[in-house]
Amino acid sequence: MHQLRVESGSNLSVASIRRRLREEGIRKWRAVKRPRLTPAHVKKRKQWAKEHLNWKIIDFEKVDWSDECSIEKGADPRGVWVFRTSSKAEKFLPKNVATKNKSGCVSLMVWGCFTGTHLGPLVSFRGKNTADTYVNTLRNHLLPFIQSLPSDVANEFIFQQDNATIHTAKKTRQWFEENGIQVMEWPPNSPDMNPIEHLWRALKAALHQRFPDTRILPGGPEKVQEILYERLQVVWQEIGEKTLRDLVDSMPRRAAALWQAKGWHTHY
């Protein structure tokens, strides 16, 4: 309140400011986290929204949504809940404390995609991901996935990826051209327009729900990564068509929300 009083240059007392805010239904909230947007980013995001405002769900069904994601063994998005009394002594008992690994948590980088209600492959990366490793992933996993799709989808296939350096590298662009794959022009810093971002969150939650001991897996990094990948494959394959359908169905609303926000942040 004191900071607000100073920044606003108000002569009102702190108590008066607090009362006025309460009357207007205004309270202190933690700011939401979103990627930084510059005016140039906003302009491109607004243009993308304009170009896709009239797209129907059937149009978005032709898009293959893709992305990379880092999965940490100890990062349970659901949080850790325990049953205890309100006693401070009991609060800090070992069985009631979710510990953090001081030396860092073992993680596994994965790449995945989906088109309409067709779930694509989930591929792991070990070591540094470069344009070479990315092209290998596309060659070994994306092409077979496209070939497995119904002909009406495969014939109008549009690939979506963000603007990461390995995605926009000359070698990657050349590979898409050689294989005749259309790539969607993607606006910068726009994870809110990519429905697979919601799939990642669901995947992480499902991993820890299905395998509760994931956050305390013993062993070295390579062993833990191996187990993580095995478990992620199980959870990934359990993703149902309804989940994918709901994500694709949200796309017209996402484009509309981005247009209404004039290219700035949306609630997605």
C-alpha positions in Angstrom: 0.0 0.0 0.0 2.8 2.4 0.8 4.4 1.7 -2.6 1.1 2.3 -4.3 0.6 5.6 -2.4 4.0 6.8 -3.5 3.7 5.7 -7.1 0.3 7.3 -7.5 1.3 10.5 -5.8 -1.8 10.4 -3.7 -2.3 12.5 -0.5 -4.7 9.9 0.9 -3.7 7.8 3.9 -2.9 4.2 3.5 -6.1 3.3 5.3 -8.2 5.5 2.9 -6.5 3.9 -0.1 -7.2 0.4 1.2 -10.8 1.3 1.8 -11.3 2.8 -1.7 -9.8 -0.3 -3.3 -12.1 -2.5 -1.3 -15.1 -0.5 -2.3 -14.1 -0.9 -6.0 -13.5 -4.6 -5.6 -9.8 -4.3 -6.2 -7.3 -6.4 -4.3 -3.7 -7.3 -4.7 -3.0 -10.2 -7.1 0.1 -12.0 -8.2 1.0 -11.0 -11.8 0.5 -13.7 -14.4 3.6 -14.9 -16.2 3.7 -14.6 -19.9 6.5 -14.2 -22.6 7.8 -10.7 -23.1 6.1 -9.0 -26.1 7.5 -6.1 -28.0 5.5 -3.8 -30.4 7.0 -5.8 -33.3 5.8 -9.1 -31.7 2.4 -7.7 -31.1 2.0 -6.6 -34.7 2.9 -10.0 -36.0 0.6 -11.7 -33.5 -2.3 -9.5 -34.5 -1.6 -10.2 -38.2 -1.7 -14.0 -37.5 -5.0 -13.6 -35.6 -6.5 -11.6 -38.6 -5.4 -14.3 -41.1 -7.0 -17.1 -39.0 -10.1 -15.4 -37.7 -12.3 -17.0 -40.4 -10.7 -20.4 -40.1 -13.2 -23.2 -39.2 -12.4 -26.1 -36.9 -12.0 -28.2 -40.1 -9.2 -25.9 -41.2 -7.3 -26.2 -37.8 -7.7 -30.0 -38.0 -5.2 -30.0 -40.9 -2.5 -28.4 -38.7 0.1 -30.6 -37.0 0.8 -28.9 -33.7 4.4 -29.5 -32.4 6.8 -28.4 -29.7 9.6 -29.4 -27.4 9.2 -29.7 -23.7 11.5 -30.3 -20.8 10.2 -32.9 -18.2 11.7 -32.7 -14.8 11.4 -35.8 -12.5 10.7 -33.6 -9.4 8.4 -31.0 -11.0 4.9 -32.2 -10.2 2.6 -29.4 -11.4 -0.1 -30.7 -9.1 1.9 -29.8 -6.0 2.5 -32.2 -3.1 -0.3 -32.5 -0.6 -0.1 -34.1 2.9 -2.5 -34.8 5.7 -1.5 -33.2 9.0 -2.8 -31.0 11.7 -2.2 -27.2 11.9 0.7 -27.8 14.4 3.9 -26.1 13.4 5.9 -29.0 14.8 4.0 -31.4 12.6 4.3 -29.1 9.6 8.1 -29.6 9.4 8.2 -33.3 10.0 10.2 -35.1 7.3 7.1 -37.0 6.0 5.3 -33.6 5.5 8.1 -31.8 3.6 8.5 -31.8 -0.2 12.3 -31.6 -0.6 14.2 -29.9 -3.4 17.4 -31.3 -5.0 20.1 -28.7 -4.4 22.3 -30.0 -7.2 19.5 -29.7 -9.7 16.8 -32.0 -11.0 17.2 -34.6 -13.7 15.2 -33.6 -16.8 14.4 -35.1 -20.2 13.7 -33.0 -23.3 11.0 -34.4 -25.6 9.4 -33.5 -28.9 5.8 -34.3 -29.7 3.0 -33.4 -32.1 -0.6 -34.1 -33.0 -3.0 -33.4 -35.9 -6.7 -33.2 -35.2 -7.5 -36.3 -33.2 -4.4 -38.1 -34.4 -1.7 -38.4 -31.7 1.8 -38.2 -33.1 5.1 -39.6 -31.7 6.8 -38.6 -28.5 10.6 -38.5 -29.1 13.3 -37.8 -26.5 16.5 -35.8 -27.0 19.7 -36.7 -25.2 22.4 -34.1 -25.2 22.3 -30.8 -27.2 19.4 -30.4 -29.6 20.7 -28.9 -32.9 19.3 -28.4 -36.4 20.9 -31.7 -37.3 19.1 -33.6 -34.5 15.9 -31.8 -35.2 16.0 -32.7 -38.9 16.7 -36.3 -37.9 13.6 -36.3 -35.7 11.5 -34.9 -38.5 12.9 -37.5 -41.0 12.6 -40.5 -38.7 9.3 -39.6 -36.9 7.3 -36.9 -38.6 7.4 -38.4 -42.1 6.1 -41.8 -40.9 3.4 -40.0 -38.9 2.2 -38.1 -41.9 2.2 -41.3 -44.0 -0.1 -42.9 -41.3 -2.7 -40.1 -41.5 -5.9 -40.4 -43.6 -5.2 -39.3 -47.1 -7.5 -36.3 -46.9 -5.5 -35.0 -43.9 -2.1 -35.9 -45.2 -2.8 -34.2 -48.6 -3.5 -30.8 -46.9 -1.1 -31.2 -44.0 0.3 -28.0 -42.5 3.2 -28.2 -40.0 3.3 -25.8 -37.1 6.5 -25.0 -35.1 7.7 -22.0 -33.1 10.6 -19.8 -34.1 13.3 -21.5 -32.2 16.7 -21.3 -33.9 16.8 -25.0 -34.8 13.4 -24.6 -36.4 14.3 -21.7 -38.6 17.8 -22.8 -39.5 18.7 -23.0 -43.2 19.1 -26.8 -43.0 15.6 -27.2 -41.5 13.9 -24.9 -44.0 15.6 -26.8 -46.8 14.4 -30.1 -45.5 10.8 -28.9 -45.4 11.1 -27.7 -49.0 12.7 -31.0 -50.2 9.8 -33.0 -48.7 7.1 -30.7 -49.8 5.8 -29.9 -46.4 3.9 -26.6 -45.8 5.0 -24.8 -42.7 2.7 -22.4 -41.0 4.0 -18.8 -40.5 4.2 -18.6 -36.7 4.1 -15.3 -34.7 6.9 -14.8 -32.2 6.4 -15.5 -28.5 3.0 -17.1 -29.0 2.7 -20.3 -26.9 -0.9 -19.2 -26.1 -1.8 -20.0 -29.7 -0.3 -23.5 -29.6 -2.7 -26.0 -28.1 0.1 -28.5 -27.5 1.2 -26.3 -24.6 -1.9 -27.4 -22.7 -1.1 -31.0 -23.6 2.3 -30.7 -22.0 0.8 -29.6 -18.7 -1.7 -32.4 -18.8 1.1 -34.9 -19.6 3.2 -33.7 -16.6 0.3 -34.0 -14.2 -0.7 -37.4 -15.6 2.9 -38.6 -15.2 3.0 -37.9 -11.5 -0.5 -39.2 -11.0 0.2 -42.5 -12.8 3.6 -42.9 -11.3 3.7 -41.2 -7.9 7.3 -42.1 -7.1 8.6 -40.2 -10.2 9.9 -37.3 -8.2 12.1 -39.5 -6.0 13.4 -41.8 -8.7 16.9 -43.1 -7.6 19.9 -43.5 -9.9 22.1 -41.4 -12.1 20.9 -39.0 -14.8 21.0 -41.6 -17.7 19.0 -44.2 -15.7 16.4 -41.6 -14.5 16.0 -40.3 -18.1 15.5 -43.8 -19.3 12.7 -44.5 -16.8 11.2 -41.1 -17.4 11.0 -41.8 -21.1 9.4 -45.2 -20.6 6.8 -43.7 -18.3 6.1 -40.7 -20.5 5.4 -43.1 -23.4 2.8 -44.9 -21.3 1.1 -41.6 -20.3 1.4 -40.1 -23.8 -0.4 -43.1 -25.4 -3.2 -42.8 -22.9 -4.1 -39.3 -24.2 -7.6 -39.8 -25.6 -9.2 -38.4 -28.8 -11.5 -36.2 -26.7 -8.6 -34.3 -25.2 -7.2 -33.7 -28.7 -10.6 -32.8 -30.0 -11.2 -30.2 -27.3 -7.8 -28.6 -28.0 -8.5 -28.3 -31.7 -12.0 -27.0 -31.0 -10.4 -24.2 -28.9 -8.5 -22.7 -31.9 -11.2 -20.4 -33.3 -11.7 -19.0 -29.8 -7.9 -18.5 -29.4 -7.6 -16.6 -32.7 -10.6 -14.5 -31.7 -9.1 -13.8 -28.2 -5.8 -12.7 -29.8 -7.6 -10.4 -32.2 -9.6 -8.9 -29.4 -6.4 -8.4 -27.4 -5.0 -6.6 -30.4 -2.0 -8.9 -30.4 -1.2 -8.7 -26.7 -1.5 -11.4 -24.1 -4.6 -13.7 -24.0 -6.0 -15.8 -21.2 -4.8 -19.0 -22.9 
